[in-house]
Amino acid sequence: MARDICVRFGRRIRELRKKRGWTQVYLAAHTGLGSVYISQLEHGKKEPGLRTIEILALSFDMTPAQLLRGINEA
């Protein structure tokens, strides 16, 4: 598993998005975030702030803690 937390976070977002059958464009529209930004998050190229983490968590009907819990390194 990747050691970089941004890469792990990105994988978590991609996994949750795909599980729901959403495209990056749909997630961007649903959250108000840009689709390029979503792509950069999913590839670990951007580090999300607290507001972004909360926005993403709410879009997946979970708390920020639940969203972040899924990025623990095995």
C-alpha positions in Angstrom: 0.0 0.0 0.0 1.2 3.5 -0.7 2.9 5.3 2.1 1.8 8.8 1.1 -1.4 9.9 2.8 -2.5 11.9 -0.2 -2.2 8.9 -2.5 -4.1 6.7 0.0 -6.8 9.4 0.4 -7.1 9.7 -3.4 -7.6 5.9 -3.6 -10.3 6.1 -1.0 -12.2 8.8 -2.8 -11.9 6.9 -6.1 -13.1 3.7 -4.5 -16.2 5.4 -2.9 -17.0 7.3 -6.1 -16.8 4.2 -8.3 -18.8 2.1 -5.8 -21.6 4.6 -6.4 -21.2 4.6 -10.1 -20.3 8.3 -10.2 -18.0 9.9 -12.6 -15.5 12.5 -11.5 -17.7 15.1 -13.3 -20.7 14.0 -11.3 -18.8 14.1 -8.0 -17.5 17.6 -8.9 -21.0 18.9 -9.7 -22.4 17.2 -6.5 -19.8 18.8 -4.3 -19.1 22.1 -6.0 -15.5 21.1 -6.4 -13.8 21.2 -9.9 -13.5 18.0 -11.9 -9.8 18.7 -12.4 -9.4 19.1 -8.6 -11.2 15.8 -8.0 -8.8 14.1 -10.5 -5.8 15.6 -8.8 -7.1 14.5 -5.4 -7.6 10.9 -6.7 -4.1 10.8 -8.0 -2.6 12.1 -4.8 -1.4 15.3 -6.4 -3.4 17.7 -4.2 -3.7 17.7 -0.4 -7.3 18.4 0.7 -8.1 20.9 3.4 -10.5 20.3 6.2 -13.4 21.9 4.4 -12.8 19.8 1.4 -12.7 16.6 3.5 -16.0 17.6 5.1 -17.6 18.4 1.7 -16.5 15.0 0.3 -17.6 13.1 3.4 -21.1 14.7 3.3 -21.3 13.8 -0.4 -20.7 10.2 0.5 -23.2 10.4 3.4 -20.6 9.9 6.0 -18.7 11.9 8.6 -15.2 13.1 8.0 -13.9 10.6 10.5 -15.5 7.8 8.6 -14.0 9.0 5.4 -10.6 9.3 6.8 -10.8 6.0 8.7 -10.7 4.3 5.3 -7.2 5.5 4.5 -5.3 3.7 7.3 -2.2 2.0 6.1 -2.4 -1.8 6.3 
